């Protein structure tokens, strides 16, 4: 039997705090004070003081209302950030109150992650539909049901429940995280109705490159981005490059309004899998490489096309082969592209190059199993187009913590390359330059075969723990609610 990370039995439908919903029925726990429903005037506004959180004083812990679409059991990269902040903020004096969606909203879930939510955290789950799944007919749905995103039905219930939570628990700060635009609209509304300081957490710009492709939606996203950046109290971004990118777009925003709160890795989860780490010994073939996460076919994003071309060429030259072609004169190779989100397109690219026995797509794994896979493969792949040099894929920090060799196809001057070099890694090459990819891939594979790969410096890696990022976020909150 394959060894697995230690984890508790999954239980999807447990109660989280006194104000949780039962995910099976969508019911609110009856311990909620139903008298806290706000009264609205004819204009739809609730009569409230300029800042509902400010009246709290120092008689109770500081609280933050956290608006996060992705929260357990959602199986998505954004889940890790919101969950880790909610677990670690109490250590630094902040009690989180979570405003999220019902589990059925999410197309993919990881029930085991529900066990990672501390039992004393209040989680308010709000009904919402996915227009692409719940409101579609023969694969099509009305644009009105999906503006600004497919989960816009979350908005009205989240605003009402958010007001209930604010009136009952009196948070001093509102925090929302993008990239789900509806979360920005919810936070904006609650901020304007209550006057509570709003920290908007932007993990990506709303408009970048060809995204969104629809011209009218792109224009709307640009307005929403501008509104959020100007109206919020502070802006937290995930990389220095993203701050520079947005500062150039909005030069009128003062420097002190920006804050950098990196992504990172969850040390507790990785520690559970440490004992499973595969020794990196010589001649362990076939070599297995994994890329985890979405791939695209656009030239400036995460297109694996040039990498696949190099594999095809090296195979023709007899330098590499599939996992059952191990010979002293060639390297046996097995590559897994996991959770690409575009499997049919990627599979067609693989088949066209005759690599189906060497390269395969694979579905997403539950979080702990994904970590376990990182520990048990020979190397990890990172694809990041130079057009996105200002961003750092969240998985990069997890790659570093797994302490496996990394081949990074990314811009040499971007934030990802900078972090890799700081960690002592040099296998960095362009995403689209086939000559450069071949020059980096061959020595990378040779080092793996010899059992002498470059590994990240653990001292540097330790600075990227999510706990330390939560501490920085708490310090930001303290500036708004001393």
C-alpha positions as CSV (number, residue, x, y, z in Angstrom):
1,X,0.0,0.0,0.0
2,X,1.3,3.5,-0.9
3,X,2.3,5.6,2.1
4,X,0.2,8.7,2.6
5,X,0.5,11.9,4.6
6,X,-1.1,11.6,8.0
7,X,-4.5,13.2,8.0
8,X,-7.8,13.0,9.9
9,X,-10.8,11.3,8.4
10,X,-12.7,13.7,6.2
11,X,-16.0,15.1,7.4
12,X,-17.6,17.6,5.0
13,X,-20.6,18.5,7.0
14,X,-19.5,19.6,10.4
15,X,-20.4,22.8,12.2
16,X,-17.9,25.6,12.2
17,X,-18.6,28.1,14.9
18,X,-21.9,29.3,16.2
19,X,-22.9,31.0,13.0
20,X,-22.1,28.3,10.5
21,X,-24.5,26.9,7.9
22,X,-25.2,23.2,7.6
23,X,-23.8,22.6,4.1
24,X,-26.3,19.8,3.6
25,X,-29.4,21.9,4.1
26,X,-28.1,25.5,3.8
27,X,-29.6,26.3,7.2
28,X,-28.2,28.8,9.6
29,X,-27.5,27.6,13.1
30,X,-30.4,28.7,15.3
31,X,-28.0,30.1,17.9
32,X,-27.7,33.2,15.7
33,X,-29.5,36.2,17.2
34,X,-32.2,36.8,14.6
35,X,-32.9,40.3,16.0
36,X,-29.7,41.6,14.4
37,X,-31.4,41.8,10.9
38,X,-30.9,45.4,9.7
39,X,-33.8,47.7,8.9
40,X,-33.5,49.4,5.5
41,X,-34.9,52.7,4.5
42,X,-36.7,53.5,1.2
43,X,-33.3,54.0,-0.6
44,X,-32.1,50.5,0.5
45,X,-29.6,51.9,3.0
46,X,-29.2,50.7,6.5
47,X,-29.1,53.4,9.2
48,X,-25.7,52.9,10.7
49,X,-23.0,55.0,12.4
50,X,-20.1,56.1,10.2
51,X,-18.0,53.2,11.4
52,X,-19.8,50.2,13.0
53,X,-16.5,48.6,14.0
54,X,-15.1,51.7,15.7
55,X,-17.7,51.6,18.5
56,X,-16.3,48.3,19.7
57,X,-13.6,49.9,21.9
58,X,-11.1,47.7,23.6
59,X,-13.5,45.4,25.5
60,X,-13.1,42.4,23.2
61,X,-10.6,40.9,20.7
62,X,-10.0,42.6,17.4
63,X,-12.0,41.0,14.6
64,X,-11.8,41.0,10.8
65,X,-14.6,40.1,8.4
66,X,-13.0,38.0,5.7
67,X,-14.8,37.7,2.4
68,X,-13.5,34.7,0.5
69,X,-15.2,32.8,-2.3
70,X,-12.6,30.1,-2.1
71,X,-12.6,28.5,1.3
72,X,-12.8,24.8,2.3
73,X,-14.1,22.6,1.0
74,X,-13.4,24.4,-2.4
75,X,-10.6,22.7,-4.3
76,X,-8.8,25.7,-5.6
77,X,-5.4,27.5,-5.2
78,X,-7.1,30.5,-3.6
79,X,-8.4,28.3,-0.8
80,X,-5.0,28.0,0.7
81,X,-4.5,31.7,1.2
82,X,-7.8,32.4,2.9
83,X,-7.7,29.3,5.1
84,X,-4.1,29.9,6.3
85,X,-4.9,33.5,7.2
86,X,-8.0,32.5,9.1
87,X,-6.0,29.9,11.1
88,X,-3.0,32.0,11.8
89,X,-4.4,35.5,12.5
90,X,-5.6,34.6,16.0
91,X,-2.0,34.1,17.0
92,X,-1.4,37.7,16.2
93,X,-4.5,39.1,18.0
94,X,-7.1,39.0,15.2
95,X,-10.3,36.9,15.3
96,X,-11.5,36.0,11.8
97,X,-15.1,35.8,10.7
98,X,-15.5,34.1,7.4
99,X,-18.1,35.1,4.8
100,X,-18.1,32.5,1.9
101,X,-20.3,30.4,-0.3
102,X,-22.2,27.1,0.1
103,X,-20.1,24.1,-0.8
104,X,-22.4,23.1,-3.7
105,X,-21.3,26.3,-5.5
106,X,-17.9,24.8,-6.2
107,X,-17.4,22.4,-9.1
108,X,-14.6,20.6,-7.3
109,X,-14.3,20.1,-3.5
110,X,-11.8,18.6,-1.1
111,X,-13.8,17.4,1.9
112,X,-10.7,16.7,4.0
113,X,-9.8,20.3,4.1
114,X,-12.9,21.0,6.3
115,X,-11.0,19.4,9.1
116,X,-8.4,22.1,8.9
117,X,-10.8,24.8,9.9
118,X,-10.4,25.5,13.6
119,X,-13.7,24.7,15.4
120,X,-13.9,28.2,17.0
121,X,-13.9,30.1,13.7
122,X,-17.2,31.5,12.7
123,X,-18.0,30.6,9.1
124,X,-21.1,32.0,7.4
125,X,-21.9,30.2,4.2
126,X,-24.2,31.9,1.7
127,X,-26.3,30.4,-1.0
128,X,-25.0,30.9,-4.5
129,X,-25.3,29.3,-7.9
130,X,-22.7,28.7,-10.6
131,X,-24.3,30.1,-13.8
132,X,-22.1,27.9,-15.9
133,X,-23.4,24.7,-14.2
134,X,-26.7,25.6,-12.5
135,X,-28.3,28.1,-15.0
136,X,-27.0,26.8,-18.3
137,X,-29.1,25.2,-21.0
138,X,-27.1,23.0,-23.5
139,X,-23.9,24.6,-22.3
140,X,-25.1,28.2,-22.7
141,X,-26.3,30.7,-20.1
142,X,-27.4,34.4,-20.2
143,X,-24.7,36.9,-19.7
144,X,-26.9,38.7,-17.2
145,X,-26.6,35.7,-14.8
146,X,-22.8,35.8,-15.0
147,X,-21.8,39.4,-14.4
148,X,-19.2,40.2,-13.2
149,X,-18.6,36.4,-12.9
150,X,-20.5,33.1,-12.9
151,X,-21.1,33.3,-9.1
152,X,-22.8,36.8,-9.0
153,X,-25.8,35.3,-7.3
154,X,-23.6,35.2,-4.2
155,X,-23.8,39.0,-3.9
156,X,-27.3,39.8,-2.4
157,X,-27.2,37.1,0.3
158,X,-23.6,37.9,1.1
159,X,-24.3,41.6,1.7
160,X,-27.3,40.8,3.9
161,X,-25.4,38.2,5.9
162,X,-22.4,40.4,6.0
163,X,-24.4,43.2,7.6
164,X,-25.8,40.6,10.2
165,X,-22.2,39.6,11.1
166,X,-21.1,43.2,11.3
167,X,-24.0,44.2,13.6
168,X,-23.5,41.2,15.8
169,X,-19.7,40.8,16.0
170,X,-18.5,44.4,15.3
171,X,-15.3,43.7,13.2
172,X,-12.8,46.5,12.9
173,X,-11.6,45.6,9.4
174,X,-13.1,44.1,6.3
175,X,-10.8,42.0,4.1
176,X,-11.7,40.6,0.7
177,X,-9.7,38.6,-1.8
178,X,-9.7,38.6,-5.6
179,X,-9.8,36.9,-8.2
180,X,-13.5,36.5,-7.9
181,X,-14.9,40.0,-8.8
182,X,-18.2,39.5,-6.9
183,X,-16.1,39.4,-3.7
184,X,-15.0,43.0,-4.5
185,X,-18.6,44.1,-5.0
186,X,-19.6,42.6,-1.7
187,X,-16.7,44.2,0.2
188,X,-17.3,47.6,-1.5
189,X,-21.0,47.6,-0.5
190,X,-20.3,46.6,3.1
191,X,-17.5,49.2,3.4
192,X,-19.7,52.0,2.0
193,X,-22.7,51.1,4.3
194,X,-20.6,50.8,7.5
195,X,-17.5,52.8,7.0
196,X,-15.3,49.9,8.3
197,X,-11.8,50.0,6.8
198,X,-11.5,47.7,3.8
199,X,-8.3,45.9,2.8
200,X,-8.6,44.5,-0.7
201,X,-6.4,41.5,-1.4
202,X,-5.4,41.5,-5.1
203,X,-3.7,38.3,-6.2
204,X,-4.0,39.3,-9.8
205,X,-4.9,42.4,-11.7
206,X,-8.5,42.4,-13.1
207,X,-7.3,43.3,-16.5
208,X,-4.0,42.0,-18.0
209,X,-2.8,41.0,-21.4
210,X,-5.7,39.4,-23.3
211,X,-7.8,38.9,-20.2
212,X,-10.8,39.3,-20.3
213,X,-11.2,38.5,-24.0
214,X,-14.7,40.0,-24.2
215,X,-14.3,43.8,-24.9
216,X,-17.4,44.8,-22.9
217,X,-16.4,42.6,-19.9
218,X,-12.8,44.0,-20.1
219,X,-14.1,47.5,-19.9
220,X,-16.3,46.6,-16.9
221,X,-13.4,44.9,-15.2
222,X,-11.2,47.9,-15.7
223,X,-13.9,50.1,-14.0
224,X,-14.3,47.6,-11.2
225,X,-10.5,47.5,-10.6
226,X,-10.2,51.3,-10.6
227,X,-13.2,51.7,-8.2
228,X,-11.8,49.1,-5.8
229,X,-8.3,50.5,-5.7
230,X,-9.5,54.0,-5.1
231,X,-12.3,53.2,-2.7
232,X,-10.6,50.7,-0.4
233,X,-8.5,51.7,2.6
234,X,-5.4,49.6,1.8
235,X,-4.3,47.4,-1.0
236,X,-2.5,44.1,-0.4
237,X,-0.8,42.5,-3.4
238,X,1.1,39.2,-3.6
239,X,4.3,40.3,-5.3
240,X,6.6,43.4,-5.7
241,X,6.1,43.2,-9.4
242,X,2.3,43.4,-9.1
243,X,2.6,46.5,-7.0
244,X,4.9,48.1,-9.6
245,X,2.4,47.0,-12.4
246,X,-0.6,48.5,-10.7
247,X,1.3,51.6,-9.4
248,X,2.2,52.4,-13.0
249,X,-1.5,52.0,-14.0
250,X,-2.6,54.1,-11.0
251,X,0.2,56.6,-10.3
252,X,-2.2,58.8,-8.3
253,X,-2.4,56.1,-5.5
254,X,0.1,57.0,-2.7
255,X,2.8,54.5,-1.9
256,X,1.7,54.1,1.7
257,X,-1.6,52.6,0.5
258,X,0.1,49.5,-0.9
259,X,1.3,46.5,1.0
260,X,3.0,43.3,-0.2
261,X,1.7,40.0,1.4
262,X,3.2,37.1,-0.4
263,X,1.7,33.7,-0.9
264,X,3.5,30.9,0.8
265,X,3.4,27.4,2.1
266,X,1.5,25.8,5.1
267,X,4.3,24.4,7.2
268,X,1.9,22.1,9.2
269,X,0.7,20.4,6.0
270,X,4.2,19.9,4.7
271,X,5.5,18.6,8.0
272,X,2.9,15.8,7.8
273,X,4.4,14.7,4.5
274,X,8.1,15.2,5.2
275,X,8.7,11.5,6.2
276,X,7.5,10.5,2.7
277,X,10.2,12.4,0.8
278,X,11.8,10.2,-1.8
279,X,15.6,10.1,-1.6
280,X,17.3,11.7,-4.6
281,X,19.7,8.9,-5.5
282,X,21.6,8.1,-8.7
283,X,20.1,6.1,-11.5
284,X,16.5,6.1,-10.3
285,X,14.9,5.9,-13.7
286,X,12.5,6.6,-15.1
287,X,12.6,10.1,-13.9
288,X,9.2,11.6,-13.0
289,X,8.6,15.4,-13.4
290,X,5.3,17.0,-12.5
291,X,3.6,20.3,-13.2
292,X,0.6,21.1,-11.1
293,X,-1.9,23.7,-12.2
294,X,-3.6,25.4,-15.1
295,X,-2.0,25.6,-18.5
296,X,-3.0,27.8,-21.4
297,X,-2.3,27.9,-25.1
298,X,-1.6,31.7,-25.3
299,X,2.0,32.6,-26.1
300,X,2.5,34.9,-23.1
301,X,0.9,32.7,-20.4
302,X,1.6,29.1,-19.5
303,X,1.8,27.4,-22.8
304,X,3.8,24.1,-22.7
305,X,4.1,24.0,-26.5
306,X,7.8,24.9,-26.8
307,X,8.7,22.5,-23.9
308,X,6.8,19.7,-25.8
309,X,8.7,20.6,-29.0
310,X,12.0,20.2,-27.2
311,X,10.9,16.8,-25.8
312,X,10.0,15.7,-29.3
313,X,13.4,16.8,-30.7
314,X,15.4,15.1,-27.9
315,X,13.5,11.9,-28.3
316,X,14.3,11.9,-32.1
317,X,18.0,12.4,-31.1
318,X,17.8,9.4,-28.8
319,X,18.6,11.4,-25.7
320,X,15.4,10.7,-23.8
321,X,12.7,8.0,-24.0
322,X,9.5,7.0,-22.3
323,X,9.4,5.3,-18.9
324,X,9.9,1.8,-20.5
325,X,12.8,2.8,-22.7
326,X,15.5,3.0,-20.0
327,X,19.0,2.5,-21.6
328,X,22.4,3.7,-20.6
329,X,22.5,6.1,-23.6
330,X,19.1,7.7,-23.0
331,X,17.2,9.0,-20.0
332,X,13.8,7.4,-19.3
333,X,11.3,10.1,-18.6
334,X,7.7,10.4,-17.3
335,X,6.0,13.8,-17.2
336,X,2.7,14.5,-15.5
337,X,0.7,17.7,-16.3
338,X,-1.8,17.7,-13.5
339,X,-5.0,19.8,-13.3
340,X,-4.4,21.7,-16.5
341,X,-8.0,22.8,-16.8
342,X,-7.6,22.4,-20.5
343,X,-6.9,18.6,-20.8
344,X,-8.4,18.1,-24.3
345,X,-6.3,20.8,-25.8
346,X,-3.1,19.8,-24.0
347,X,-3.7,16.1,-24.8
348,X,-4.0,17.0,-28.5
349,X,-0.7,18.9,-28.3
350,X,1.0,15.9,-26.7
351,X,-0.5,13.4,-29.3
352,X,0.5,15.6,-32.2
353,X,4.2,15.3,-31.1
354,X,4.0,11.6,-30.5
355,X,4.6,11.9,-26.8
356,X,1.6,10.2,-25.4
357,X,3.7,7.4,-23.8
358,X,5.9,10.0,-22.1
359,X,3.7,12.9,-21.2
360,X,0.2,12.6,-19.7
361,X,-2.4,14.9,-18.2
362,X,-4.0,14.0,-14.8
363,X,-6.8,15.3,-12.7
364,X,-6.5,17.5,-9.7
365,X,-5.7,15.9,-6.4
366,X,-6.9,16.7,-2.9
367,X,-4.5,19.1,-1.2
368,X,-2.5,16.7,1.0
369,X,-2.2,14.2,-1.8
370,X,-0.9,16.9,-4.1
371,X,1.8,17.7,-1.5
372,X,2.6,14.0,-1.2
373,X,3.1,13.8,-4.9
374,X,5.6,16.7,-4.8
375,X,7.7,14.8,-2.2
376,X,7.7,11.6,-4.3
377,X,8.7,12.8,-7.7
378,X,12.1,13.5,-9.0
379,X,11.5,17.1,-10.2
380,X,9.0,19.8,-10.5
381,X,8.1,22.0,-13.5
382,X,7.1,25.7,-13.5
383,X,5.6,27.3,-16.6
384,X,5.2,31.1,-16.5
385,X,5.2,33.4,-19.5
386,X,7.3,36.6,-19.5
387,X,4.2,38.6,-19.9
388,X,3.4,37.6,-16.3
389,X,6.8,38.4,-14.8
390,X,5.0,40.6,-12.2
391,X,3.2,37.5,-10.7
392,X,4.4,34.5,-8.8
393,X,2.4,31.2,-9.0
394,X,1.3,30.2,-5.5
395,X,2.6,26.7,-6.2
396,X,6.2,28.0,-6.4
397,X,6.4,28.4,-2.6
398,X,5.1,24.9,-2.2
399,X,7.6,23.6,-4.7
400,X,10.4,25.3,-2.7
401,X,9.1,23.8,0.6
402,X,9.0,20.3,-0.9
403,X,12.8,20.7,-1.5
404,X,12.7,19.0,-4.8
405,X,14.7,20.1,-7.9
406,X,12.8,22.7,-10.0
407,X,13.0,23.4,-13.7
408,X,11.5,26.9,-14.2
409,X,10.4,28.1,-17.6
410,X,9.8,31.7,-16.7
411,X,11.2,35.2,-17.4
412,X,14.7,35.7,-16.2
413,X,13.9,39.2,-14.8
414,X,10.6,38.3,-13.2
415,X,9.7,37.9,-9.5
416,X,9.5,34.1,-9.8
417,X,13.1,33.9,-11.2
418,X,14.3,36.3,-8.4
419,X,12.9,34.1,-5.7
420,X,14.4,30.9,-7.3
421,X,17.8,32.5,-7.5
422,X,17.6,33.7,-3.9
423,X,16.9,30.1,-2.9
424,X,20.0,29.0,-4.8
425,X,18.4,27.5,-7.9
426,X,19.7,28.1,-11.4
427,X,17.6,25.9,-13.7
428,X,15.7,28.9,-15.1
429,X,15.0,29.4,-18.8
430,X,12.5,31.1,-21.1
431,X,9.0,29.6,-21.7
432,X,9.1,30.0,-25.5
433,X,12.8,29.8,-26.5
434,X,13.3,26.2,-27.6
435,X,17.1,26.5,-27.8
436,X,17.3,27.9,-24.2
437,X,14.9,25.2,-23.0
438,X,17.0,22.4,-24.4
439,X,20.2,24.0,-22.9
440,X,18.5,24.0,-19.5
441,X,16.6,20.7,-19.6
442,X,19.6,18.4,-20.6
443,X,21.8,19.3,-17.6
444,X,18.8,19.3,-15.3
445,X,18.0,15.7,-16.3
446,X,21.7,14.7,-16.1
447,X,21.9,16.1,-12.5
448,X,18.8,14.1,-11.6
449,X,20.2,11.0,-13.1
450,X,23.5,11.5,-11.2
451,X,21.7,12.2,-7.9
452,X,23.3,15.6,-7.7
453,X,20.5,18.1,-8.3
454,X,20.3,21.7,-7.0
455,X,18.0,22.0,-4.0
456,X,16.5,25.1,-2.5
457,X,18.2,26.7,0.5
458,X,15.9,25.8,3.5
459,X,16.8,29.0,5.4
460,X,15.5,31.1,2.5
461,X,12.5,28.9,2.0
462,X,11.5,29.3,5.7
463,X,10.8,33.0,5.2
464,X,7.9,32.1,2.9
465,X,5.7,30.3,5.4
466,X,2.1,31.4,5.4
467,X,2.3,32.0,9.1
468,X,4.8,34.8,8.6
469,X,2.6,36.3,5.9
470,X,-0.4,36.2,8.3
471,X,1.8,38.1,10.8
472,X,2.4,40.8,8.2
473,X,-1.4,40.9,7.4
474,X,-2.1,41.4,11.2
475,X,0.4,44.2,11.3
476,X,-1.4,45.9,8.4
477,X,-4.7,45.5,10.2
478,X,-3.2,47.0,13.4
479,X,-2.4,50.1,11.4
480,X,-6.1,50.5,10.7
481,X,-7.4,49.6,14.1
482,X,-4.7,50.4,16.7
